[in-house]
Amino acid sequence: MNYELTTSQRSLLTRMIAGYILFFYLLRLYFGVTPSQLGHPPLFAVEMDITYWIFQGSGMADWLLANPVQSISFDLLLISSGAYVIWKPKQTIAILIFASLIGLYVLLFNSRITHHTHAMCGVVLILWPFAFRNQEYFNRLWEGLRYLTCFIYFMSFYWKAFIGDSFYQFNHGLLSVQGNLAEYIYHNPDTILTGFYQWMIAHPILLNIGNTVIFLLEGMMVLGLFTRKLDHLLFWIPVLVHVAGYFFSDVFFMEMLVLDFTLLPLAWLPKHSHNQLLT
């Protein structure tokens, strides 16, 4: 393996990822969509996904949401396990608990809002390599997640170019802004951001070129399947994709950016820590 982290680097990376996931869970807590706030919703959807069928059939979802004791305990356990991982990043049992609870929450949330939210797919996978003390196992799993990350973003381009037809609609950028941000513009007519959107709509060539550039950047992620030498550049592509998606399509997929940690070059992480708390 030519991509091997030192103990300090692995600990730091564990903290960064756990903190990133925990931040968005606390954000969900603020917006009232964690188990303790769902209030035992009567509707659920499993569609054709066997995982959701098994989860629903197990009765665990109904038990967790049946009364406040279980649901509040779930929130407290998830948040405390995440905080403990940040404090003690080498504790694989804590990582396993945190990863399992996050995965359970994703199943619970997706089934109860009757929609599969793709943005949380990354948080289900990203912690599992850190649950292995064996460095070789960790390296192999981490490398596999890196390839998966590149593949996901490339397939986003592939879908638009060879399955759908959005890549060939030059006015797709304009249509995206008009369709997804009309509500925001209508309800916030006097904000600086609305003024910016209105200016961009009046100059659609910029929106359309920007949209095409984003699509092509997604396609460039295929390079990561063949070399690590471009990781310092490829790392920024998902950031640009999701920031642009948020501001110009009203699509908040920032949680999926957790997979971008797999493209983080080792040179950006200190090899050794002078602080014992960081090891």
C-alpha positions in Angstrom: 0.0 0.0 0.0 1.4 3.4 -0.9 -1.3 5.1 1.2 -0.6 4.4 4.8 -1.5 6.7 7.6 0.6 7.0 10.8 -1.2 6.5 14.1 -1.5 10.3 14.6 -2.9 10.8 11.1 -5.4 8.1 11.6 -6.5 9.5 14.9 -6.8 13.0 13.5 -8.8 11.7 10.5 -11.1 9.7 12.8 -11.8 12.9 14.8 -12.4 15.0 11.6 -14.9 12.5 10.2 -16.7 11.8 13.5 -16.9 15.6 14.1 -18.3 16.1 10.6 -21.0 13.5 11.0 -21.9 14.6 14.5 -22.2 18.3 13.4 -24.8 17.3 10.8 -26.7 15.1 13.3 -26.8 18.0 15.7 -28.1 20.2 12.8 -30.8 17.6 12.2 -31.6 17.7 15.9 -32.0 21.5 15.6 -34.4 21.1 12.7 -36.4 18.4 14.5 -35.8 15.3 12.5 -34.1 13.0 14.9 -35.9 10.0 16.5 -36.8 11.8 19.6 -38.6 14.4 17.5 -40.4 12.3 14.8 -43.3 11.5 17.1 -44.0 8.0 15.9 -45.0 8.9 12.4 -47.8 6.6 11.0 -46.4 6.5 7.5 -43.4 4.6 6.2 -42.1 3.5 2.8 -39.9 0.5 1.9 -40.6 0.3 -1.8 -38.4 -2.4 -3.5 -35.4 -2.1 -1.1 -34.9 -5.4 0.7 -32.9 -3.6 3.5 -35.9 -1.5 4.4 -38.2 -4.5 4.2 -36.0 -6.3 6.7 -35.7 -3.3 8.9 -39.4 -2.7 9.0 -40.2 -6.3 9.5 -37.9 -6.5 12.5 -40.1 -4.1 14.4 -37.1 -2.1 15.6 -38.3 1.1 14.0 -41.7 0.9 15.7 -40.0 0.1 19.0 -37.6 3.0 18.8 -40.3 5.5 18.0 -43.0 4.0 20.3 -42.3 6.3 23.2 -39.9 9.1 24.2 -37.8 6.9 26.4 -36.4 4.8 23.6 -36.2 7.7 21.1 -34.5 10.1 23.5 -32.1 7.4 24.6 -31.2 6.8 21.0 -30.4 10.4 20.4 -28.3 10.7 23.6 -26.4 7.4 22.9 -25.6 8.5 19.3 -24.4 11.9 20.3 -22.4 10.7 23.2 -20.8 7.9 21.3 -19.8 10.4 18.5 -18.4 12.7 21.1 -16.5 9.8 22.7 -15.0 8.9 19.3 -13.7 12.5 18.9 -12.2 12.3 22.4 -10.8 8.7 22.1 -10.4 8.0 18.3 -8.6 4.7 18.9 -11.6 3.1 20.7 -12.9 0.7 18.0 -15.9 -0.4 20.1 -17.0 3.2 20.4 -16.5 3.6 16.6 -18.6 0.5 16.0 -21.4 1.8 18.2 -21.4 5.2 16.6 -21.3 3.7 13.0 -24.1 1.3 13.8 -26.3 4.0 15.3 -25.7 6.3 12.4 -26.6 3.5 10.0 -29.7 2.7 12.0 -30.8 6.4 12.0 -30.4 6.6 8.2 -32.7 3.6 7.8 -35.2 5.1 10.3 -35.1 8.5 8.8 -35.4 7.4 5.1 -38.3 5.0 5.8 -40.2 7.5 7.9 -40.0 10.4 5.5 -41.0 8.0 2.7 -38.0 9.0 0.6 -34.5 7.7 0.1 -32.1 10.6 0.9 -28.9 9.8 -1.0 -27.0 12.5 0.9 -26.6 10.3 3.9 -25.2 7.2 2.1 -21.6 8.3 2.8 -22.1 8.5 6.6 -23.2 4.9 6.6 -19.9 3.7 5.1 -17.2 6.1 6.1 -16.6 5.0 9.7 -16.3 1.2 9.2 -12.6 1.1 8.1 -11.7 2.8 11.4 -13.4 0.0 13.4 -10.5 -2.3 12.4 -7.4 -2.1 14.5 -5.4 -4.0 11.9 -3.7 -1.4 9.7 -3.7 -3.5 6.6 -7.5 -4.1 6.9 -8.0 -0.4 7.4 -5.8 0.5 4.4 -7.7 -1.9 2.1 -11.1 -0.7 3.2 -10.1 3.0 3.0 -8.7 2.5 -0.5 -11.9 0.8 -1.5 -14.0 3.7 -0.3 -11.7 6.1 -2.2 -12.4 4.2 -5.4 -16.2 4.1 -4.6 -16.1 7.9 -4.1 -14.5 8.5 -7.5 -17.0 6.0 -9.1 -20.0 7.7 -7.5 -19.2 11.1 -8.9 -18.2 9.8 -12.3 -21.4 7.9 -12.5 -23.3 11.1 -11.8 -21.7 12.4 -15.0 -22.3 9.2 -16.9 -26.0 9.2 -16.0 -26.4 12.8 -17.3 -24.4 12.1 -20.5 -25.4 8.6 -21.5 -28.6 7.7 -19.7 -30.4 11.0 -19.2 -30.0 13.9 -21.5 -29.4 16.8 -19.2 -25.8 17.2 -20.3 -26.9 18.0 -23.8 -29.5 20.6 -22.7 -27.4 23.7 -22.9 -30.0 25.7 -21.0 -30.1 23.2 -18.1 -28.3 25.6 -15.8 -31.0 28.3 -16.3 -33.8 25.8 -16.0 -32.4 24.5 -12.8 -32.2 27.9 -11.2 -35.7 28.9 -12.3 -37.3 25.6 -11.3 -35.5 25.1 -7.9 -35.1 28.7 -6.6 -38.4 30.2 -7.7 -39.9 29.7 -4.2 -36.9 31.3 -2.5 -36.9 34.3 -4.9 -40.7 34.8 -4.5 -40.5 34.8 -0.7 -37.3 36.7 -0.4 -37.5 39.4 -3.1 -35.3 42.0 -1.4 -32.2 39.9 -0.4 -28.8 40.3 -1.9 -28.9 36.6 -2.9 -32.2 37.1 -4.8 -30.6 40.1 -6.6 -27.7 37.8 -7.6 -30.1 35.1 -8.9 -32.0 37.7 -10.9 -28.9 39.0 -12.4 -27.7 35.4 -13.3 -31.1 34.6 -14.8 -30.8 37.8 -16.9 -27.4 36.5 -18.1 -28.2 32.7 -18.6 -25.0 32.1 -20.6 -23.1 32.1 -17.3 -25.5 29.7 -15.6 -25.4 27.3 -18.6 -21.6 27.3 -18.9 -21.2 26.9 -15.2 -23.6 23.9 -15.3 -21.7 22.3 -18.0 -18.4 22.8 -16.2 -19.8 21.1 -13.1 -20.9 18.1 -15.2 -17.5 17.8 -16.7 -15.8 18.1 -13.4 -17.9 15.1 -12.2 -16.6 13.2 -15.3 -13.0 14.0 -14.4 -13.4 12.0 -11.2 -12.8 8.9 -13.3 -9.1 9.9 -13.2 -9.0 8.9 -9.6 -9.7 5.3 -10.5 -6.3 5.2 -12.2 -4.0 7.4 -10.1 -3.6 9.1 -6.7 -1.4 11.8 -8.1 -4.3 14.1 -8.8 -6.0 13.7 -5.4 -5.0 17.2 -4.4 -7.1 18.5 -7.3 -9.9 15.9 -7.3 -10.5 16.6 -3.6 -12.0 19.9 -4.5 -14.4 18.7 -7.2 -17.0 17.2 -4.8 -16.8 20.5 -2.8 -17.5 22.6 -5.9 -20.2 20.2 -7.0 -22.1 20.3 -3.7 -21.6 24.0 -3.1 -22.9 24.8 -6.6 -25.8 22.4 -6.1 -26.8 24.1 -2.9 -26.6 27.7 -4.3 -28.0 27.1 -7.8 -30.2 24.1 -7.4 -31.3 24.3 -3.8 -29.9 20.8 -3.2 -28.3 20.3 0.2 -26.0 17.3 -0.1 -23.3 18.4 2.2 -23.4 15.2 4.3 -22.3 13.2 1.3 -19.1 15.3 1.3 -17.9 13.1 4.1 -16.7 10.6 1.4 -14.4 13.3 0.2 -12.1 12.6 3.2 -11.0 9.5 1.3 -9.3 11.8 -1.3 -7.5 13.9 1.4 -3.8 13.8 0.5 -1.6 12.5 3.3 0.7 15.5 2.9 -2.2 17.6 4.2 -2.2 15.7 7.5 0.6 16.1 10.1 2.5 12.8 10.5 3.1 13.3 14.2 1.2 15.1 17.0 3.0 17.0 19.7 -0.2 16.9 21.8 -0.8 13.5 23.5 -4.6 14.1 23.3 -4.3 13.9 19.5 -2.9 10.3 19.5 
